[in-house]
Amino acid sequence: MHPPARLLRQGITLHACIDDGRWSGTPGSPSILNASPEAAAAGGNLALLRGGDRLRVHLNRRHVNILIGDEELQRCYEGLKARGGFSVP
């Protein structure tokens, strides 16, 4: 997977990727695979992310930290519950 064209024009050729792991191979960029739907089934915060949310990825420690305040995460979780929860197990 390549970065979007706008990033390529800025000289950015690699970017981290979080995916559901259904790839036949991995890109040249750092990748975290098998993140979903397992994360949703376990009720993880990954399912609460929206476009533009910031993350800190530490590949060696195998951690992804969501850089969103606890109050905002709680609002997102309440909104998800109000919509009936996760659409897939």
Buried (B, 14 or more C-beta within 10 A) or exposed (E): EEBEEEEEEEEEEEEEBBBEEEEEEEBEEEBBEEBBBEBBEEEBBBBBBEEEEEBEBEEEEEEBEBEBEEEEBEEBBEEBEEEEEBEEE
